């Protein structure tokens, strides 16, 4: 029975990592041991569970369904460990965090350093990305997300609302004119942010009780928000930019606000998301409380 449990857990790790080497690193065993355990499991069950090639692995349909049971076992173990850690109130081990890429690059790094100072026995495993992860399957303890729709079945604690400004460089406006009406944006180079899941080519604005959406276009579509900031600073166009990306560009005049009477009103909340657990691990609880305290609503970068 113990051997069977080991095999299904190894398969679950392979399913989550889609790679033998990464699965081995996650489990703390050798790559050859991972390969052997999967092969023993396939021989015992009499079915092919994994399709192998030189660069990666993928699971067959039955392999995927069988690995789901292993994932449930790993989740049960994590919850059992969290229950015991809760009794001892220990903030130790590894905390695996996913973070929205641009937010991680600009805001989160300083907070990680402060959190690590509070809990020196905790190791942080941080991944930056802009897609929606499967937290349980990919083994994340929590996800700091800027997203309209957090995953169902998860706990999503709102940290703040992401605010935006419409900005351009003075050089761009000098060469192309300054729009005076919203509909004039259709005739300008507007820098579009596009991720793997979303494309923001419809910009909403509000003025008094009036809301208007402008369909924009331009010569630059970029999948990284800090790169959008650099593009607008270089004079490549007008950008609908999250305020957490801005430092002193407006104060120094490097950028200017365009159409200031119209307020960008894209609804994009910042959440911290984590799997629903009967016993929340102290490391997760402390990180959630820490982030809620540090970000707040309004967040520091939007406070006057």
C-alpha positions, 0 to 999 in steps of 0.5 A: 500500500505504501508503495502504491501511495508513493507511485500515485503521488509521483504521477500527480507531481509529473502531471502538475509539472509536465516534466520529470526533472521538475517533478523530481525537484519538487519531490526531493528525489532523483529524476530516474526515481520518478521515471521508475515509479511511473513505469512501475505504476503503468506496469501494475495498472496495465495502461499507459499513463504518460506520453514521453518525448525528449523535451516534456511529458504529457498524460493520457486521458486515463493518466490525467484522471488517475493523477487527480486522485494523487493531487487530492492526496497531496492536498489532504497531506498539506491540510494535515500539515497545516493543521499541525502547524496551526497548533504550533503556530509555526511560519516555516517551510516553503511558501509558493506564491504566484504574482501578476507579472507587472505587479510583482516586478514593480510592487511586490519585490519590496514586500517580499523582502519585508515579509522574509525579514519577519519570518526568516525560517520561511522560504519563498518560491515566487513565480510571475505570470499573467495567466490564470493558474490552477492553484491546487494542481500547480501547487501554489499556496496563494496567488496575488492577482489583478483580475476581474474574475478570480477562480471559482472555489477559491478564497479571494480576499480583495486588496484594492482596486487597480486605478488607471490614468490616460497618459502620453509623452509631451513629444508624442503630443507635440508631434501628433496633437493633443486630443480634446474629445474622447472620440479623437482617441480613435485617430491616435496611436494608442498602445494596447496591452494584450496578455495570453487571456485578455486584450484591452482595446476598449477603454472605458471612461466616466465623467460625472454620471456619464460613462463612455467606452472608446474602441482604440487601435494603434501600431503597438500591442504589448504583452507586458505592462512595464513595457507599455510604460516604457513605450509611452515614455518613448513617445510611441503613443497614448496609454491607459496605464495602471497607476501602480506603474507610475513613479514620478513621471507626471510630477517631472513632466516626463508624462502628462495626463490626457483628457483629465476631465474623463476618468479611466474606470476599468474595473480591475481589482487586486486579489489575494487568492488561495485554496479553500482549506479547513485548516489554513497554514500559518504561513498563508494566513500571515502572508494574507494578513501582511499583504492586506496591511501593506496594500490597503484600499486605497493602496499607497501609490493612489493616496494623496 
